[in-house]
Structures are given as structure tokens and as C-alpha cells.
Amino acid sequence: MTLDYLRLEVRRTLRDVGFMIGGVVMPVVMYLLFTNLGGGADGDWRTASMIGMAAYGAMGSALNTGGGVAEDRSTGWLRQLRITPMSPRQVVAGRALTGAVTVLPAIVAVLAAGGLVNGVRLDAWKWAVIALSLWLGSVPFTLLGLGNGYRLTAQATGVVNMVCNLTLAVVGGLWFPLALFPGWLRSLSSYTPTNRFAQLGTAVADGRAPTLAAVLVLTGWLLLFGSYAVVSYRRTARTA
């Protein structure tokens, strides 16, 4: 039953024109603009920007999962699910898995733009491991989106997710090189989930394993956002 619910939610999400434009098309367009305006960019920045924009697209798609949850609450779909044989854990797991599946188009699209349009060249195994690392690393943002969706109204969820997306992207260095940041902002950036998220991919592109610090910071945010999602769901179960 969980798989049936997963298929239903994935189809609903991928048929959403707004999701496809905002979550897939925009990161590709931004990547190509950032790396080709003003005479273009060198190969290292094209690779780093490709990974940063793939991470940005994945984060946006992951957060979008919360928007679907908030809409389900407003239309009564969440209450309908509670009277089905599915347990609350299955419902939450289905939504989390939906987020895990729907981040893939953004990752693949930006990586394809890097290789086919910008001429980024990497070993075949690096492409695969970068995509896998970004896919796994997007889970904390799915949980953040779920927490917002279970706690807030549909309209508020959209606004909060957008603010989270833009703030984390900029401060985490997904759009611009960290070398352009002042020292205090570089220090702050190293503690953000987005900065460490992108480092998973850039480390692989450089031919090395992600640092222990990156794994620990991401794990900490995973636990924090996961707790937030659980608390928000329990609150919804009491009030919806």
C-alpha cells in the first residue's frame, strides 16, 4: 500500500507544471547564465557551479514536498488518509520517499547541462557518485519541507519554503564562490546544511572522499529537521 501511495504522490508531483519549472528548469537556466555570462567561466567554476546548482535544485524539489503536504491538509486529503489501513508511519514514509524520488530530475538535468552544454568532463564513476551523493544528501531538506507542511498553512508553507530555499542557497555558497564572502560569512557558511551538502559532490569531483566534518554537520541537521518533522506531524494529528 505504501508503494501505491508513493506512485500516486510521485505522479501528482511530476505533473505539476510549477514544480517542473521551479524545481528543474530554473536551476538549469541559472547554472547556464551564471557560467556563461561575461565571457564565461573557467572549467573549475563550471564544475563547482554545476554541483552547487544541482544541490540547489534538489533542495528546492525536496522542500516542495512540504507544499504538497500543506495542500493535502487544506483539502482534507490528510484526514482521508487517516481512515485508510495505512499507518501514520506509512503515510510519512510515503511522503519522504516521494521527496527522495522527485529530487532526481533536478540533479540529472543540471548535471546533463554541465556535461552536454558546458563541456564539464569527469570520469564516469564520478558522475554516478556525485548524483548519488546529492540524492542522499537531500534527505534533510525533505524533512524540513515536511515539518513546514505539517505545521503551517499551504500559503505560509510556500513562503517559508521559499525563504529557506533562497537563504540557505546564498549563505551556503550554492550560487557564488565562497571566496567572494567576507571571513565571518565563510565561517557561518561552513555550519549550514547547504554548504556541506554541496561539498559531498565537490569532494567527489576532486577525486577524494567527503570530509568527516561535512558528514557530521549534515547528520546533525538531519536529526534536527527529522525531529521537527515528527513534532509537526504529531501536532497536526492532534488538531486536524
FENLINHU-V962261 format. One record per backbone hydrogen bond with DSSP energy under -0.5 kcal/mol. CO is the residue of the C=O (numbers start at 1). NH is the residue of the N-H. E is the energy in kcal/mol with one decimal. If there is no record, write none. Layout:
co-><CO;CO>
nh-><NH;NH>
e-><E;E>
This chain:
co-><1;2;3;4;5;6;7;8;9;10;11;13;15;16;17;18;19;20;20;21;24;25;26;27;28;29;30;31;32;33;33;35;36;37;42;43;44;45;46;47;48;49;50;51;52;53;54;55;56;57;58;59;60;61;62;63;63;64;65;66;67;68;69;70;71;72;72;72;73;76;77;78;79;80;81;87;88;89;90;91;92;93;94;95;96;97;98;99;101;103;104;105;106;107;108;109;110;111;112;113;113;114;120;123;123;124;125;126;127;128;129;130;131;132;133;134;135;136;138;138;139;140;141;142;143;144;145;146;147;148;153;154;155;156;157;158;159;160;161;162;163;164;165;166;167;168;169;169;170;177;178;182;183;184;185;186;188;189;192;193;194;195;196;197;197;198;198;199;200;201;202;203;204;211;212;213;214;215;216;217;218;219;220;221;222;223;224;225;226;227;228;229;230;231;232;233;234;235;236>
nh-><5;6;7;8;9;10;11;12;13;14;15;16;17;20;21;22;23;24;25;26;28;29;30;31;32;33;34;35;36;36;37;41;39;40;46;47;48;49;50;51;52;53;54;55;56;57;58;59;60;61;62;63;64;65;65;66;67;68;69;70;71;72;73;74;75;76;77;78;76;80;81;82;83;83;84;91;92;93;94;95;96;97;98;99;100;101;102;103;104;107;108;109;110;111;112;113;114;115;116;117;118;120;122;126;127;128;129;130;131;132;133;134;135;136;137;138;138;139;141;142;143;144;145;146;147;148;149;150;151;152;157;158;159;160;161;162;163;164;165;166;167;168;169;170;171;172;174;175;173;180;181;186;187;188;189;190;191;192;196;197;198;199;200;200;201;201;202;203;204;205;206;208;207;215;216;217;218;219;220;221;222;223;224;225;226;227;228;229;230;231;232;233;234;235;236;237;238;239;240>
e-><-2.4;-2.4;-2.6;-2.1;-2.4;-2.6;-2.3;-2.2;-2.3;-2.7;-1.4;-1.5;-0.7;-2.0;-2.5;-2.7;-3.1;-1.3;-2.3;-2.8;-1.2;-2.6;-3.0;-2.2;-2.4;-2.4;-2.9;-1.6;-0.8;-0.8;-1.8;-0.9;-0.6;-0.6;-2.2;-1.9;-2.6;-3.3;-1.7;-2.0;-2.5;-2.9;-2.1;-2.3;-2.2;-2.7;-2.3;-2.6;-2.4;-2.2;-2.4;-2.7;-1.7;-0.6;-1.2;-1.6;-0.8;-1.6;-1.6;-2.4;-2.0;-2.1;-2.0;-2.0;-2.0;-0.8;-1.3;-1.4;-0.6;-1.8;-2.0;-1.1;-0.6;-1.0;-1.2;-2.1;-2.6;-2.6;-2.6;-2.0;-2.6;-2.7;-1.9;-2.1;-2.0;-2.0;-2.7;-0.9;-1.2;-1.8;-2.8;-2.5;-2.1;-2.2;-2.4;-2.0;-2.2;-2.2;-3.1;-1.7;-2.0;-3.0;-0.5;-0.6;-1.6;-1.8;-2.5;-2.7;-2.2;-2.2;-2.8;-2.6;-2.1;-2.6;-2.5;-0.8;-0.7;-1.4;-0.7;-1.5;-2.1;-2.0;-2.3;-2.4;-2.5;-2.2;-2.5;-2.6;-1.3;-2.7;-2.8;-1.9;-1.8;-2.9;-2.8;-1.9;-2.4;-2.8;-2.7;-2.6;-2.6;-2.4;-1.9;-2.5;-2.7;-1.7;-2.5;-0.7;-1.2;-1.8;-1.8;-2.1;-2.1;-1.9;-2.6;-1.3;-1.6;-1.7;-1.5;-2.1;-2.5;-1.6;-1.0;-0.8;-0.7;-0.7;-2.3;-2.2;-1.1;-2.3;-1.7;-2.7;-1.6;-1.7;-2.7;-2.7;-2.2;-2.3;-2.3;-2.1;-2.4;-2.3;-2.1;-3.1;-2.3;-2.2;-2.0;-2.2;-2.2;-2.6;-2.3;-2.3;-2.4;-2.0;-2.1;-2.5;-1.3;-1.3;-3.4>
